[in-house]
Every structure is written in structure tokens, then in C-alpha cells.
Amino acid sequence: TQDHWDSAHAVANMRLDTPEAPEPEPVGEHCERIVRFEDFGVWQARLNDGERINLPEDIPYAVAFCISGEVHLGVPGNGLRLQAEEAALIPAASVGSDIRSEPDCLLLLAAPGL
């Protein structure tokens, strides 16, 4: 699409193979790091009914994405419930709050510093 591009050279040097996915890194009970970029990381949490986790309190915020099941974010009775395929921002003021499954759930958590 650009006159100065050497498309033949680019095609000859393309890599179409998929790199091997790294092994998840355990980061705590029920959690493993599945991605670590320079600016942020992603944890995967598999929680059975009633199990809880907490994020490190020094992160500025997080994004939670419920893959399956249900998860409750925050203080019981004053938090947010996510069902499968729902996501929410966890602001800094709520980072240390409980993350609890109700029932079993698979959850992704992304944040700077994870």
C-alpha cells in the first residue's frame, strides 16, 4: 500500500509460526500469572465456592473479568457480583478487598504491577 515498502522482502521474512505459550507462574493460592508485560500483568484465579483471594494492596487499580461462574468483589452486602462474561474496574480504594467465588469461578485479573 506504500510505494517505499518492500512487500516481497517482508513476506519472505515473515514468521507465521505461533510461539509456545509460557508456563503459568504460581503467584499464590488459587492464582497464577499467565501474562507479564512491561506495564501490566494478568493473573488467572480458579476458585471453588466460597474461596477468597486478595490482590496486592500496592497496585493502583485492577480489571476483573469473570470467565465462568460468579465472583463477588468487595465487602459482602456492599460489593459487586460478576457473572460469566462480565467485567469491572477495581479502583485503588477497593484493591485490598476480598474477591470471593459464589459458586466456583474462573477469573482473570489485570493490573499494573501484577
N, C-alpha and C positions, 0 to 999 in steps of 0.2 A: 504493500500500500504506500510505501515511501520510495522515492527514486534512489535514495542513497542506501537502502537496505540491501544486503546480500542474502536473499532468501535461500538460495542454493546452499550457501555456506551454513546458514542457520539450521536448515533441515538436516544437513549431513552431520551436524554436531549435536543434534537433539538427543536427550536421554528420555526414553519413554518407559523405562522400567520403573516400577514402584519401589521406593526404598523400604527396607524392612522396618517395621514399627518397633520402637524400643520397648523393652520390657517395662511394665509399670513399676514405679518405685514406691514401696510401702512408706507412708508418712504418719501412720498412727493406726489405732484400732479401727477397722472398717474402712479405711481410706488409703488410696494410692494415687500418686501423681502420674497422670497419663500424658501431660504436656508441660514442658518448661521452655518458655520463650524468654527473651531478654527482659521484656516489660511485664509479663504475667505468666501465671501457671494455671493448670487445670487439675483439680482433684476429682476422682470418681469415688463415691461413697455407696457402699451396699449395706443397707441397714435392715435388720429384721424388726418386726413390730415392737415398738417401744424403745429401741436402741437410740442412743444420742451421740452426737459429736459436737464439737465446738471448733470454730475457726481460730487461727492465731489472732490475738487482740490487736496486734500492731499493723494489720493491713488496713488500708484506707476505706475499702468497700469490697463487696463481692457480688457476683451474679450467680444465682442459684437456678438450675434448670432441672426439673423433675422429669426423668425419663420414664419411669414406671412407678406404680403405687401412689402413695401420698406421703407428703412430708409437712411437718409443722415447723415454722420458723418463728423463734421468739418465745416470749413468756406464755405459758398455757393460758388460754382465755383472753389474751391480748396480743396475739401474733397473727401470722398469716399462714393459711394452709394452701399448699400447692398440690395439684393433681397432675397426672401424667401429661406431658407436653405443655406445661405451664412454667413460666419463669418469673423471677422477681429480683430486684435490686436489694441488696442488704447494705444499708448505709453504715458508716463508721460507728454510729451510736449503737447499732444492733449487732455488730460483728461478734461480740463475745457471748451472745445469747445462744440458747440451746437450738440445735437442729435435731428434730426427733421424727422418726418414721411412724406412720399410722396408716395402714399396716406396713408390710415390707416395702422397701423402695430402692430405686437406683437413682442417684442424684449426681449431677455434675456441678462443681463449684469452681468459678473462675475469678481470679483476683490478682492484682499486682502483688508480687512477693510470695505467691504460693509455690 
